[in-house]
Amino acid sequence: MKCPICGNEHTGKLSKSRYFCSDCFIEIFYSKSRELKILKILEDGTAFPVSMIEK
Ligand SMILES: [Zn+2]
């Protein structure tokens, strides 16, 4: 999985369909509707959804 934000190709795999970019501190996964979702992970461990950045 390539990070959709920074293009980092070395994202970590959290589970079968969840990935983590250590450069952006985001979690990337596909929803049930196969929509790409991004969660920003904050320093305190909370996560909030990030809208996919349009080209
Ligand atoms: Zn990234």
mmCIF file of the protein (N, C-alpha, C, O) and its ligand, coordinates in Angstrom:
data_MODEL
# 
_entry.id   MODEL 
# 
loop_
_entity.id 
_entity.type 
_entity.pdbx_number_of_molecules 
1 polymer     1 
2 non-polymer 1 
# 
_entity_poly.entity_id                      1 
_entity_poly.type                           'polypeptide(L)' 
_entity_poly.nstd_linkage                   no 
_entity_poly.nstd_monomer                   no 
_entity_poly.pdbx_seq_one_letter_code       MKCPICGNEHTGKLSKSRYFCSDCFIEIFYSKSRELKILKILEDGTAFPVSMIEK 
_entity_poly.pdbx_seq_one_letter_code_can   MKCPICGNEHTGKLSKSRYFCSDCFIEIFYSKSRELKILKILEDGTAFPVSMIEK 
_entity_poly.pdbx_strand_id                 A 
# 
loop_
_entity_poly_seq.entity_id 
_entity_poly_seq.num 
_entity_poly_seq.mon_id 
_entity_poly_seq.hetero 
1 1  MET n 
1 2  LYS n 
1 3  CYS n 
1 4  PRO n 
1 5  ILE n 
1 6  CYS n 
1 7  GLY n 
1 8  ASN n 
1 9  GLU n 
1 10 HIS n 
1 11 THR n 
1 12 GLY n 
1 13 LYS n 
1 14 LEU n 
1 15 SER n 
1 16 LYS n 
1 17 SER n 
1 18 ARG n 
1 19 TYR n 
1 20 PHE n 
1 21 CYS n 
1 22 SER n 
1 23 ASP n 
1 24 CYS n 
1 25 PHE n 
1 26 ILE n 
1 27 GLU n 
1 28 ILE n 
1 29 PHE n 
1 30 TYR n 
1 31 SER n 
1 32 LYS n 
1 33 SER n 
1 34 ARG n 
1 35 GLU n 
1 36 LEU n 
1 37 LYS n 
1 38 ILE n 
1 39 LEU n 
1 40 LYS n 
1 41 ILE n 
1 42 LEU n 
1 43 GLU n 
1 44 ASP n 
1 45 GLY n 
1 46 THR n 
1 47 ALA n 
1 48 PHE n 
1 49 PRO n 
1 50 VAL n 
1 51 SER n 
1 52 MET n 
1 53 ILE n 
1 54 GLU n 
1 55 LYS n 
# 
loop_
_struct_asym.id 
_struct_asym.entity_id 
A 1 
B 2 
# 
loop_
_chem_comp.id 
_chem_comp.type 
_chem_comp.mon_nstd_flag 
ALA 'L-peptide linking' y 
ARG 'L-peptide linking' y 
ASN 'L-peptide linking' y 
ASP 'L-peptide linking' y 
CYS 'L-peptide linking' y 
GLU 'L-peptide linking' y 
GLY 'peptide linking'   y 
HIS 'L-peptide linking' y 
ILE 'L-peptide linking' y 
LEU 'L-peptide linking' y 
LYS 'L-peptide linking' y 
MET 'L-peptide linking' y 
PHE 'L-peptide linking' y 
PRO 'L-peptide linking' y 
SER 'L-peptide linking' y 
THR 'L-peptide linking' y 
TYR 'L-peptide linking' y 
VAL 'L-peptide linking' y 
ZN  non-polymer         . 
# 
_pdbx_entity_nonpoly.entity_id   2 
_pdbx_entity_nonpoly.name        ? 
_pdbx_entity_nonpoly.comp_id     ZN 
# 
_pdbx_nonpoly_scheme.asym_id         B 
_pdbx_nonpoly_scheme.entity_id       2 
_pdbx_nonpoly_scheme.mon_id          ZN 
_pdbx_nonpoly_scheme.ndb_seq_num     1 
_pdbx_nonpoly_scheme.pdb_seq_num     101 
_pdbx_nonpoly_scheme.auth_seq_num    101 
_pdbx_nonpoly_scheme.pdb_mon_id      ZN 
_pdbx_nonpoly_scheme.auth_mon_id     ZN 
_pdbx_nonpoly_scheme.pdb_strand_id   A 
_pdbx_nonpoly_scheme.pdb_ins_code    . 
# 
loop_
_atom_site.group_PDB 
_atom_site.id 
_atom_site.type_symbol 
_atom_site.label_atom_id 
_atom_site.label_alt_id 
_atom_site.label_comp_id 
_atom_site.label_asym_id 
_atom_site.label_entity_id 
_atom_site.label_seq_id 
_atom_site.pdbx_PDB_ins_code 
_atom_site.Cartn_x 
_atom_site.Cartn_y 
_atom_site.Cartn_z 
_atom_site.occupancy 
_atom_site.B_iso_or_equiv 
_atom_site.pdbx_formal_charge 
_atom_site.auth_seq_id 
_atom_site.auth_comp_id 
_atom_site.auth_asym_id 
_atom_site.auth_atom_id 
_atom_site.pdbx_PDB_model_num 
ATOM   1   N  N  . MET A 1 1  ? 0.846   -1.206 0.000  1.00 0.00 ? 1   MET A N  1 
ATOM   2   C  CA . MET A 1 1  ? 0.000   0.000  0.000  1.00 0.00 ? 1   MET A CA 1 
ATOM   3   C  C  . MET A 1 1  ? 0.871   1.242  0.000  1.00 0.00 ? 1   MET A C  1 
ATOM   4   O  O  . MET A 1 1  ? 1.682   1.438  0.906  1.00 0.00 ? 1   MET A O  1 
ATOM   5   N  N  . LYS A 1 2  ? 0.710   2.067  -0.994 1.00 0.00 ? 2   LYS A N  1 
ATOM   6   C  CA . LYS A 1 2  ? 1.431   3.338  -1.061 1.00 0.00 ? 2   LYS A CA 1 
ATOM   7   C  C  . LYS A 1 2  ? 0.609   4.394  -0.345 1.00 0.00 ? 2   LYS A C  1 
ATOM   8   O  O  . LYS A 1 2  ? -0.606  4.477  -0.521 1.00 0.00 ? 2   LYS A O  1 
ATOM   9   N  N  . CYS A 1 3  ? 1.288   5.203  0.466  1.00 0.00 ? 3   CYS A N  1 
ATOM   10  C  CA . CYS A 1 3  ? 0.574   6.247  1.190  1.00 0.00 ? 3   CYS A CA 1 
ATOM   11  C  C  . CYS A 1 3  ? -0.017  7.252  0.208  1.00 0.00 ? 3   CYS A C  1 
ATOM   12  O  O  . CYS A 1 3  ? 0.713   7.828  -0.599 1.00 0.00 ? 3   CYS A O  1 
ATOM   13  N  N  . PRO A 1 4  ? -1.342  7.471  0.266  1.00 0.00 ? 4   PRO A N  1 
ATOM   14  C  CA . PRO A 1 4  ? -1.977  8.398  -0.673 1.00 0.00 ? 4   PRO A CA 1 
ATOM   15  C  C  . PRO A 1 4  ? -1.641  9.851  -0.398 1.00 0.00 ? 4   PRO A C  1 
ATOM   16  O  O  . PRO A 1 4  ? -1.882  10.714 -1.243 1.00 0.00 ? 4   PRO A O  1 
ATOM   17  N  N  . ILE A 1 5  ? -1.091  10.132 0.764  1.00 0.00 ? 5   ILE A N  1 
ATOM   18  C  CA . ILE A 1 5  ? -0.781  11.523 1.126  1.00 0.00 ? 5   ILE A CA 1 
ATOM   19  C  C  . ILE A 1 5  ? 0.632   11.897 0.686  1.00 0.00 ? 5   ILE A C  1 
ATOM   20  O  O  . ILE A 1 5  ? 0.821   12.873 -0.040 1.00 0.00 ? 5   ILE A O  1 
ATOM   21  N  N  . CYS A 1 6  ? 1.624   11.122 1.125  1.00 0.00 ? 6   CYS A N  1 
ATOM   22  C  CA . CYS A 1 6  ? 3.013   11.504 0.857  1.00 0.00 ? 6   CYS A CA 1 
ATOM   23  C  C  . CYS A 1 6  ? 3.693   10.612 -0.172 1.00 0.00 ? 6   CYS A C  1 
ATOM   24  O  O  . CYS A 1 6  ? 4.809   10.907 -0.601 1.00 0.00 ? 6   CYS A O  1 
ATOM   25  N  N  . GLY A 1 7  ? 3.042   9.530  -0.572 1.00 0.00 ? 7   GLY A N  1 
ATOM   26  C  CA . GLY A 1 7  ? 3.619   8.663  -1.580 1.00 0.00 ? 7   GLY A CA 1 
ATOM   27  C  C  . GLY A 1 7  ? 4.641   7.669  -1.043 1.00 0.00 ? 7   GLY A C  1 
ATOM   28  O  O  . GLY A 1 7  ? 5.296   6.969  -1.815 1.00 0.00 ? 7   GLY A O  1 
ATOM   29  N  N  . ASN A 1 8  ? 4.777   7.606  0.277  1.00 0.00 ? 8   ASN A N  1 
ATOM   30  C  CA . ASN A 1 8  ? 5.682   6.656  0.911  1.00 0.00 ? 8   ASN A CA 1 
ATOM   31  C  C  . ASN A 1 8  ? 5.258   5.220  0.590  1.00 0.00 ? 8   ASN A C  1 
ATOM   32  O  O  . ASN A 1 8  ? 4.130   4.825  0.884  1.00 0.00 ? 8   ASN A O  1 
ATOM   33  N  N  . GLU A 1 9  ? 6.145   4.452  -0.003 1.00 0.00 ? 9   GLU A N  1 
ATOM   34  C  CA . GLU A 1 9  ? 5.801   3.082  -0.388 1.00 0.00 ? 9   GLU A CA 1 
ATOM   35  C  C  . GLU A 1 9  ? 6.095   2.079  0.709  1.00 0.00 ? 9   GLU A C  1 
ATOM   36  O  O  . GLU A 1 9  ? 5.818   0.889  0.559  1.00 0.00 ? 9   GLU A O  1 
ATOM   37  N  N  . HIS A 1 10 ? 6.652   2.552  1.804  1.00 0.00 ? 10  HIS A N  1 
ATOM   38  C  CA . HIS A 1 10 ? 7.035   1.639  2.880  1.00 0.00 ? 10  HIS A CA 1 
ATOM   39  C  C  . HIS A 1 10 ? 6.097   1.766  4.078  1.00 0.00 ? 10  HIS A C  1 
ATOM   40  O  O  . HIS A 1 10 ? 6.537   1.879  5.222  1.00 0.00 ? 10  HIS A O  1 
ATOM   41  N  N  . THR A 1 11 ? 4.805   1.744  3.791  1.00 0.00 ? 11  THR A N  1 
ATOM   42  C  CA . THR A 1 11 ? 3.839   1.803  4.882  1.00 0.00 ? 11  THR A CA 1 
ATOM   43  C  C  . THR A 1 11 ? 3.835   0.475  5.627  1.00 0.00 ? 11  THR A C  1 
ATOM   44  O  O  . THR A 1 11 ? 4.044   -0.590 5.045  1.00 0.00 ? 11  THR A O  1 
ATOM   45  N  N  . GLY A 1 12 ? 3.594   0.568  6.920  1.00 0.00 ? 12  GLY A N  1 
ATOM   46  C  CA . GLY A 1 12 ? 3.523   -0.636 7.728  1.00 0.00 ? 12  GLY A CA 1 
ATOM   47  C  C  . GLY A 1 12 ? 2.159   -1.279 7.612  1.00 0.00 ? 12  GLY A C  1 
ATOM   48  O  O  . GLY A 1 12 ? 1.149   -0.597 7.441  1.00 0.00 ? 12  GLY A O  1 
ATOM   49  N  N  . LYS A 1 13 ? 2.137   -2.609 7.707  1.00 0.00 ? 13  LYS A N  1 
ATOM   50  C  CA . LYS A 1 13 ? 0.865   -3.316 7.628  1.00 0.00 ? 13  LYS A CA 1 
ATOM   51  C  C  . LYS A 1 13 ? 0.384   -3.609 9.045  1.00 0.00 ? 13  LYS A C  1 
ATOM   52  O  O  . LYS A 1 13 ? 1.077   -4.261 9.825  1.00 0.00 ? 13  LYS A O  1 
ATOM   53  N  N  . LEU A 1 14 ? -0.804  -3.122 9.366  1.00 0.00 ? 14  LEU A N  1 
ATOM   54  C  CA . LEU A 1 14 ? -1.361  -3.331 10.704 1.00 0.00 ? 14  LEU A CA 1 
ATOM   55  C  C  . LEU A 1 14 ? -2.156  -4.628 10.751 1.00 0.00 ? 14  LEU A C  1 
ATOM   56  O  O  . LEU A 1 14 ? -2.092  -5.373 11.729 1.00 0.00 ? 14  LEU A O  1 
ATOM   57  N  N  . SER A 1 15 ? -2.891  -4.886 9.704  1.00 0.00 ? 15  SER A N  1 
ATOM   58  C  CA . SER A 1 15 ? -3.677  -6.114 9.597  1.00 0.00 ? 15  SER A CA 1 
ATOM   59  C  C  . SER A 1 15 ? -3.952  -6.339 8.123  1.00 0.00 ? 15  SER A C  1 
ATOM   60  O  O  . SER A 1 15 ? -3.388  -5.657 7.268  1.00 0.00 ? 15  SER A O  1 
ATOM   61  N  N  . LYS A 1 16 ? -4.820  -7.294 7.828  1.00 0.00 ? 16  LYS A N  1 
ATOM   62  C  CA . LYS A 1 16 ? -5.099  -7.687 6.451  1.00 0.00 ? 16  LYS A CA 1 
ATOM   63  C  C  . LYS A 1 16 ? -5.377  -6.506 5.524  1.00 0.00 ? 16  LYS A C  1 
ATOM   64  O  O  . LYS A 1 16 ? -4.899  -6.481 4.390  1.00 0.00 ? 16  LYS A O  1 
ATOM   65  N  N  . SER A 1 17 ? -6.137  -5.541 5.994  1.00 0.00 ? 17  SER A N  1 
ATOM   66  C  CA . SER A 1 17 ? -6.525  -4.446 5.104  1.00 0.00 ? 17  SER A CA 1 
ATOM   67  C  C  . SER A 1 17 ? -6.256  -3.074 5.703  1.00 0.00 ? 17  SER A C  1 
ATOM   68  O  O  . SER A 1 17 ? -6.812  -2.072 5.253  1.00 0.00 ? 17  SER A O  1 
ATOM   69  N  N  . ARG A 1 18 ? -5.397  -3.031 6.725  1.00 0.00 ? 18  ARG A N  1 
ATOM   70  C  CA . ARG A 1 18 ? -5.104  -1.744 7.346  1.00 0.00 ? 18  ARG A CA 1 
ATOM   71  C  C  . ARG A 1 18 ? -3.607  -1.485 7.286  1.00 0.00 ? 18  ARG A C  1 
ATOM   72  O  O  . ARG A 1 18 ? -2.798  -2.373 7.553  1.00 0.00 ? 18  ARG A O  1 
ATOM   73  N  N  . TYR A 1 19 ? -3.255  -0.267 6.936  1.00 0.00 ? 19  TYR A N  1 
ATOM   74  C  CA . TYR A 1 19 ? -1.856  0.113  6.772  1.00 0.00 ? 19  TYR A CA 1 
ATOM   75  C  C  . TYR A 1 19 ? -1.578  1.386  7.552  1.00 0.00 ? 19  TYR A C  1 
ATOM   76  O  O  . TYR A 1 19 ? -2.492  2.150  7.861  1.00 0.00 ? 19  TYR A O  1 
ATOM   77  N  N  . PHE A 1 20 ? -0.322  1.606  7.865  1.00 0.00 ? 20  PHE A N  1 
ATOM   78  C  CA . PHE A 1 20 ? 0.054   2.766  8.650  1.00 0.00 ? 20  PHE A CA 1 
ATOM   79  C  C  . PHE A 1 20 ? 1.248   3.456  8.010  1.00 0.00 ? 20  PHE A C  1 
ATOM   80  O  O  . PHE A 1 20 ? 2.248   2.806  7.704  1.00 0.00 ? 20  PHE A O  1 
ATOM   81  N  N  . CYS A 1 21 ? 1.154   4.767  7.805  1.00 0.00 ? 21  CYS A N  1 
ATOM   82  C  CA . CYS A 1 21 ? 2.295   5.531  7.288  1.00 0.00 ? 21  CYS A CA 1 
ATOM   83  C  C  . CYS A 1 21 ? 2.968   6.231  8.455  1.00 0.00 ? 21  CYS A C  1 
ATOM   84  O  O  . CYS A 1 21 ? 2.362   7.079  9.109  1.00 0.00 ? 21  CYS A O  1 
ATOM   85  N  N  . SER A 1 22 ? 4.214   5.879  8.717  1.00 0.00 ? 22  SER A N  1 
ATOM   86  C  CA . SER A 1 22 ? 4.920   6.474  9.846  1.00 0.00 ? 22  SER A CA 1 
ATOM   87  C  C  . SER A 1 22 ? 5.430   7.872  9.524  1.00 0.00 ? 22  SER A C  1 
ATOM   88  O  O  . SER A 1 22 ? 5.859   8.594  10.424 1.00 0.00 ? 22  SER A O  1 
ATOM   89  N  N  . ASP A 1 23 ? 5.389   8.258  8.269  1.00 0.00 ? 23  ASP A N  1 
ATOM   90  C  CA . ASP A 1 23 ? 5.773   9.626  7.907  1.00 0.00 ? 23  ASP A CA 1 
ATOM   91  C  C  . ASP A 1 23 ? 4.642   10.604 8.202  1.00 0.00 ? 23  ASP A C  1 
ATOM   92  O  O  . ASP A 1 23 ? 4.871   11.688 8.740  1.00 0.00 ? 23  ASP A O  1 
ATOM   93  N  N  . CYS A 1 24 ? 3.434   10.219 7.849  1.00 0.00 ? 24  CYS A N  1 
ATOM   94  C  CA . CYS A 1 24 ? 2.266   11.094 8.052  1.00 0.00 ? 24  CYS A CA 1 
ATOM   95  C  C  . CYS A 1 24 ? 1.538   10.795 9.353  1.00 0.00 ? 24  CYS A C  1 
ATOM   96  O  O  . CYS A 1 24 ? 0.699   11.584 9.786  1.00 0.00 ? 24  CYS A O  1 
ATOM   97  N  N  . PHE A 1 25 ? 1.844   9.678  9.976  1.00 0.00 ? 25  PHE A N  1 
ATOM   98  C  CA . PHE A 1 25 ? 1.086   9.207  11.145 1.00 0.00 ? 25  PHE A CA 1 
ATOM   99  C  C  . PHE A 1 25 ? -0.382  9.063  10.804 1.00 0.00 ? 25  PHE A C  1 
ATOM   100 O  O  . PHE A 1 25 ? -1.256  9.577  11.501 1.00 0.00 ? 25  PHE A O  1 
ATOM   101 N  N  . ILE A 1 26 ? -0.630  8.364  9.734  1.00 0.00 ? 26  ILE A N  1 
ATOM   102 C  CA . ILE A 1 26 ? -2.007  8.089  9.349  1.00 0.00 ? 26  ILE A CA 1 
ATOM   103 C  C  . ILE A 1 26 ? -2.213  6.594  9.181  1.00 0.00 ? 26  ILE A C  1 
ATOM   104 O  O  . ILE A 1 26 ? -1.293  5.845  8.851  1.00 0.00 ? 26  ILE A O  1 
ATOM   105 N  N  . GLU A 1 27 ? -3.445  6.189  9.419  1.00 0.00 ? 27  GLU A N  1 
ATOM   106 C  CA . GLU A 1 27 ? -3.841  4.815  9.166  1.00 0.00 ? 27  GLU A CA 1 
ATOM   107 C  C  . GLU A 1 27 ? -4.696  4.820  7.906  1.00 0.00 ? 27  GLU A C  1 
ATOM   108 O  O  . GLU A 1 27 ? -5.573  5.667  7.740  1.00 0.00 ? 27  GLU A O  1 
ATOM   109 N  N  . ILE A 1 28 ? -4.430  3.864  7.023  1.00 0.00 ? 28  ILE A N  1 
ATOM   110 C  CA . ILE A 1 28 ? -5.120  3.800  5.731  1.00 0.00 ? 28  ILE A CA 1 
ATOM   111 C  C  . ILE A 1 28 ? -5.860  2.464  5.659  1.00 0.00 ? 28  ILE A C  1 
ATOM   112 O  O  . ILE A 1 28 ? -5.276  1.414  5.928  1.00 0.00 ? 28  ILE A O  1 
ATOM   113 N  N  . PHE A 1 29 ? -7.107  2.501  5.305  1.00 0.00 ? 29  PHE A N  1 
ATOM   114 C  CA . PHE A 1 29 ? -7.844  1.242  5.157  1.00 0.00 ? 29  PHE A CA 1 
ATOM   115 C  C  . PHE A 1 29 ? -9.005  1.434  4.197  1.00 0.00 ? 29  PHE A C  1 
ATOM   116 O  O  . PHE A 1 29 ? -9.381  2.557  3.861  1.00 0.00 ? 29  PHE A O  1 
ATOM   117 N  N  . TYR A 1 30 ? -9.566  0.309  3.763  1.00 0.00 ? 30  TYR A N  1 
ATOM   118 C  CA . TYR A 1 30 ? -10.727 0.348  2.888  1.00 0.00 ? 30  TYR A CA 1 
ATOM   119 C  C  . TYR A 1 30 ? -11.971 -0.006 3.681  1.00 0.00 ? 30  TYR A C  1 
ATOM   120 O  O  . TYR A 1 30 ? -11.997 -0.978 4.436  1.00 0.00 ? 30  TYR A O  1 
ATOM   121 N  N  . SER A 1 31 ? -12.999 0.806  3.491  1.00 0.00 ? 31  SER A N  1 
ATOM   122 C  CA . SER A 1 31 ? -14.267 0.532  4.149  1.00 0.00 ? 31  SER A CA 1 
ATOM   123 C  C  . SER A 1 31 ? -14.966 -0.628 3.445  1.00 0.00 ? 31  SER A C  1 
ATOM   124 O  O  . SER A 1 31 ? -14.495 -1.127 2.423  1.00 0.00 ? 31  SER A O  1 
ATOM   125 N  N  . LYS A 1 32 ? -16.089 -1.044 4.006  1.00 0.00 ? 32  LYS A N  1 
ATOM   126 C  CA . LYS A 1 32 ? -16.854 -2.148 3.408  1.00 0.00 ? 32  LYS A CA 1 
ATOM   127 C  C  . LYS A 1 32 ? -17.275 -1.835 1.980  1.00 0.00 ? 32  LYS A C  1 
ATOM   128 O  O  . LYS A 1 32 ? -17.400 -2.731 1.144  1.00 0.00 ? 32  LYS A O  1 
ATOM   129 N  N  . SER A 1 33 ? -17.493 -0.550 1.712  1.00 0.00 ? 33  SER A N  1 
ATOM   130 C  CA . SER A 1 33 ? -17.880 -0.147 0.353  1.00 0.00 ? 33  SER A CA 1 
ATOM   131 C  C  . SER A 1 33 ? -16.659 0.090  -0.539 1.00 0.00 ? 33  SER A C  1 
ATOM   132 O  O  . SER A 1 33 ? -16.759 0.703  -1.602 1.00 0.00 ? 33  SER A O  1 
ATOM   133 N  N  . ARG A 1 34 ? -15.498 -0.411 -0.081 1.00 0.00 ? 34  ARG A N  1 
ATOM   134 C  CA . ARG A 1 34 ? -14.245 -0.323 -0.828 1.00 0.00 ? 34  ARG A CA 1 
ATOM   135 C  C  . ARG A 1 34 ? -13.807 1.111  -1.053 1.00 0.00 ? 34  ARG A C  1 
ATOM   136 O  O  . ARG A 1 34 ? -13.119 1.420  -2.027 1.00 0.00 ? 34  ARG A O  1 
ATOM   137 N  N  . GLU A 1 35 ? -14.209 1.976  -0.149 1.00 0.00 ? 35  GLU A N  1 
ATOM   138 C  CA . GLU A 1 35 ? -13.810 3.375  -0.224 1.00 0.00 ? 35  GLU A CA 1 
ATOM   139 C  C  . GLU A 1 35 ? -12.548 3.540  0.611  1.00 0.00 ? 35  GLU A C  1 
ATOM   140 O  O  . GLU A 1 35 ? -12.460 3.007  1.717  1.00 0.00 ? 35  GLU A O  1 
ATOM   141 N  N  . LEU A 1 36 ? -11.584 4.266  0.093  1.00 0.00 ? 36  LEU A N  1 
ATOM   142 C  CA . LEU A 1 36 ? -10.341 4.496  0.820  1.00 0.00 ? 36  LEU A CA 1 
ATOM   143 C  C  . LEU A 1 36 ? -10.578 5.464  1.968  1.00 0.00 ? 36  LEU A C  1 
ATOM   144 O  O  . LEU A 1 36 ? -11.085 6.570  1.777  1.00 0.00 ? 36  LEU A O  1 
ATOM   145 N  N  . LYS A 1 37 ? -10.202 5.029  3.161  1.00 0.00 ? 37  LYS A N  1 
ATOM   146 C  CA . LYS A 1 37 ? -10.392 5.867  4.346  1.00 0.00 ? 37  LYS A CA 1 
ATOM   147 C  C  . LYS A 1 37 ? -9.030  6.161  4.960  1.00 0.00 ? 37  LYS A C  1 
ATOM   148 O  O  . LYS A 1 37 ? -8.124  5.329  4.931  1.00 0.00 ? 37  LYS A O  1 
ATOM   149 N  N  . ILE A 1 38 ? -8.910  7.342  5.507  1.00 0.00 ? 38  ILE A N  1 
ATOM   150 C  CA . ILE A 1 38 ? -7.663  7.733  6.159  1.00 0.00 ? 38  ILE A CA 1 
ATOM   151 C  C  . ILE A 1 38 ? -7.981  8.251  7.555  1.00 0.00 ? 38  ILE A C  1 
ATOM   152 O  O  . ILE A 1 38 ? -8.876  9.075  7.742  1.00 0.00 ? 38  ILE A O  1 
ATOM   153 N  N  . LEU A 1 39 ? -7.236  7.754  8.523  1.00 0.00 ? 39  LEU A N  1 
ATOM   154 C  CA . LEU A 1 39 ? -7.375  8.251  9.889  1.00 0.00 ? 39  LEU A CA 1 
ATOM   155 C  C  . LEU A 1 39 ? -6.067  8.886  10.314 1.00 0.00 ? 39  LEU A C  1 
ATOM   156 O  O  . LEU A 1 39 ? -5.006  8.271  10.209 1.00 0.00 ? 39  LEU A O  1 
ATOM   157 N  N  . LYS A 1 40 ? -6.143  10.107 10.790 1.00 0.00 ? 40  LYS A N  1 
ATOM   158 C  CA . LYS A 1 40 ? -4.959  10.775 11.320 1.00 0.00 ? 40  LYS A CA 1 
ATOM   159 C  C  . LYS A 1 40 ? -4.819  10.380 12.783 1.00 0.00 ? 40  LYS A C  1 
ATOM   160 O  O  . LYS A 1 40 ? -5.771  10.471 13.558 1.00 0.00 ? 40  LYS A O  1 
ATOM   161 N  N  . ILE A 1 41 ? -3.615  9.940  13.152 1.00 0.00 ? 41  ILE A N  1 
ATOM   162 C  CA . ILE A 1 41 ? -3.366  9.536  14.526 1.00 0.00 ? 41  ILE A CA 1 
ATOM   163 C  C  . ILE A 1 41 ? -2.674  10.682 15.257 1.00 0.00 ? 41  ILE A C  1 
ATOM   164 O  O  . ILE A 1 41 ? -1.608  11.140 14.846 1.00 0.00 ? 41  ILE A O  1 
ATOM   165 N  N  . LEU A 1 42 ? -3.288  11.135 16.336 1.00 0.00 ? 42  LEU A N  1 
ATOM   166 C  CA . LEU A 1 42 ? -2.712  12.232 17.100 1.00 0.00 ? 42  LEU A CA 1 
ATOM   167 C  C  . LEU A 1 42 ? -1.739  11.718 18.155 1.00 0.00 ? 42  LEU A C  1 
ATOM   168 O  O  . LEU A 1 42 ? -1.699  10.524 18.451 1.00 0.00 ? 42  LEU A O  1 
ATOM   169 N  N  . GLU A 1 43 ? -0.964  12.627 18.711 1.00 0.00 ? 43  GLU A N  1 
ATOM   170 C  CA . GLU A 1 43 ? 0.060   12.259 19.695 1.00 0.00 ? 43  GLU A CA 1 
ATOM   171 C  C  . GLU A 1 43 ? -0.532  11.548 20.902 1.00 0.00 ? 43  GLU A C  1 
ATOM   172 O  O  . GLU A 1 43 ? 0.113   10.685 21.498 1.00 0.00 ? 43  GLU A O  1 
ATOM   173 N  N  . ASP A 1 44 ? -1.745  11.905 21.259 1.00 0.00 ? 44  ASP A N  1 
ATOM   174 C  CA . ASP A 1 44 ? -2.366  11.273 22.430 1.00 0.00 ? 44  ASP A CA 1 
ATOM   175 C  C  . ASP A 1 44 ? -3.058  9.960  22.085 1.00 0.00 ? 44  ASP A C  1 
ATOM   176 O  O  . ASP A 1 44 ? -3.707  9.354  22.937 1.00 0.00 ? 44  ASP A O  1 
ATOM   177 N  N  . GLY A 1 45 ? -2.919  9.523  20.838 1.00 0.00 ? 45  GLY A N  1 
ATOM   178 C  CA . GLY A 1 45 ? -3.446  8.220  20.452 1.00 0.00 ? 45  GLY A CA 1 
ATOM   179 C  C  . GLY A 1 45 ? -4.834  8.249  19.850 1.00 0.00 ? 45  GLY A C  1 
ATOM   180 O  O  . GLY A 1 45 ? -5.329  7.228  19.373 1.00 0.00 ? 45  GLY A O  1 
ATOM   181 N  N  . THR A 1 46 ? -5.471  9.422  19.867 1.00 0.00 ? 46  THR A N  1 
ATOM   182 C  CA . THR A 1 46 ? -6.792  9.482  19.253 1.00 0.00 ? 46  THR A CA 1 
ATOM   183 C  C  . THR A 1 46 ? -6.649  9.590  17.739 1.00 0.00 ? 46  THR A C  1 
ATOM   184 O  O  . THR A 1 46 ? -5.626  10.041 17.224 1.00 0.00 ? 46  THR A O  1 
ATOM   185 N  N  . ALA A 1 47 ? -7.689  9.169  17.046 1.00 0.00 ? 47  ALA A N  1 
ATOM   186 C  CA . ALA A 1 47 ? -7.671  9.191  15.589 1.00 0.00 ? 47  ALA A CA 1 
ATOM   187 C  C  . ALA A 1 47 ? -8.909  9.903  15.092 1.00 0.00 ? 47  ALA A C  1 
ATOM   188 O  O  . ALA A 1 47 ? -9.989  9.769  15.667 1.00 0.00 ? 47  ALA A O  1 
ATOM   189 N  N  . PHE A 1 48 ? -8.746  10.663 14.016 1.00 0.00 ? 48  PHE A N  1 
ATOM   190 C  CA . PHE A 1 48 ? -9.927  11.272 13.421 1.00 0.00 ? 48  PHE A CA 1 
ATOM   191 C  C  . PHE A 1 48 ? -9.848  11.149 11.914 1.00 0.00 ? 48  PHE A C  1 
ATOM   192 O  O  . PHE A 1 48 ? -8.754  11.141 11.350 1.00 0.00 ? 48  PHE A O  1 
ATOM   193 N  N  . PRO A 1 49 ? -11.004 11.050 11.247 1.00 0.00 ? 49  PRO A N  1 
ATOM   194 C  CA . PRO A 1 49 ? -11.002 10.836 9.799  1.00 0.00 ? 49  PRO A CA 1 
ATOM   195 C  C  . PRO A 1 49 ? -10.507 12.046 9.027  1.00 0.00 ? 49  PRO A C  1 
ATOM   196 O  O  . PRO A 1 49 ? -10.777 13.192 9.385  1.00 0.00 ? 49  PRO A O  1 
ATOM   197 N  N  . VAL A 1 50 ? -9.782  11.764 7.968  1.00 0.00 ? 50  VAL A N  1 
ATOM   198 C  CA . VAL A 1 50 ? -9.263  12.803 7.081  1.00 0.00 ? 50  VAL A CA 1 
ATOM   199 C  C  . VAL A 1 50 ? -9.904  12.596 5.718  1.00 0.00 ? 50  VAL A C  1 
ATOM   200 O  O  . VAL A 1 50 ? -9.956  11.474 5.212  1.00 0.00 ? 50  VAL A O  1 
ATOM   201 N  N  . SER A 1 51 ? -10.385 13.668 5.131  1.00 0.00 ? 51  SER A N  1 
ATOM   202 C  CA . SER A 1 51 ? -10.950 13.570 3.795  1.00 0.00 ? 51  SER A CA 1 
ATOM   203 C  C  . SER A 1 51 ? -9.847  13.294 2.792  1.00 0.00 ? 51  SER A C  1 
ATOM   204 O  O  . SER A 1 51 ? -8.743  13.829 2.901  1.00 0.00 ? 51  SER A O  1 
ATOM   205 N  N  . MET A 1 52 ? -10.149 12.465 1.827  1.00 0.00 ? 52  MET A N  1 
ATOM   206 C  CA . MET A 1 52 ? -9.178  12.178 0.791  1.00 0.00 ? 52  MET A CA 1 
ATOM   207 C  C  . MET A 1 52 ? -8.887  13.467 0.031  1.00 0.00 ? 52  MET A C  1 
ATOM   208 O  O  . MET A 1 52 ? -9.795  14.194 -0.373 1.00 0.00 ? 52  MET A O  1 
ATOM   209 N  N  . ILE A 1 53 ? -7.602  13.726 -0.152 1.00 0.00 ? 53  ILE A N  1 
ATOM   210 C  CA . ILE A 1 53 ? -7.194  14.954 -0.843 1.00 0.00 ? 53  ILE A CA 1 
ATOM   211 C  C  . ILE A 1 53 ? -7.402  14.794 -2.344 1.00 0.00 ? 53  ILE A C  1 
ATOM   212 O  O  . ILE A 1 53 ? -6.906  13.848 -2.957 1.00 0.00 ? 53  ILE A O  1 
ATOM   213 N  N  . GLU A 1 54 ? -8.133  15.722 -2.917 1.00 0.00 ? 54  GLU A N  1 
ATOM   214 C  CA . GLU A 1 54 ? -8.368  15.682 -4.361 1.00 0.00 ? 54  GLU A CA 1 
ATOM   215 C  C  . GLU A 1 54 ? -7.098  16.111 -5.089 1.00 0.00 ? 54  GLU A C  1 
ATOM   216 O  O  . GLU A 1 54 ? -6.284  16.874 -4.568 1.00 0.00 ? 54  GLU A O  1 
ATOM   217 N  N  . LYS A 1 55 ? -6.959  15.607 -6.286 1.00 0.00 ? 55  LYS A N  1 
ATOM   218 C  CA . LYS A 1 55 ? -5.780  15.943 -7.070 1.00 0.00 ? 55  LYS A CA 1 
ATOM   219 C  C  . LYS A 1 55 ? -5.797  17.420 -7.465 1.00 0.00 ? 55  LYS A C  1 
ATOM   220 O  O  . LYS A 1 55 ? -4.877  17.891 -8.134 1.00 0.00 ? 55  LYS A O  1 
HETATM 221 ZN ZN . ZN  B 2 .  ? 2.446   9.198  4.253  1.00 0.00 2 101 ZN  A ZN 1 
# 
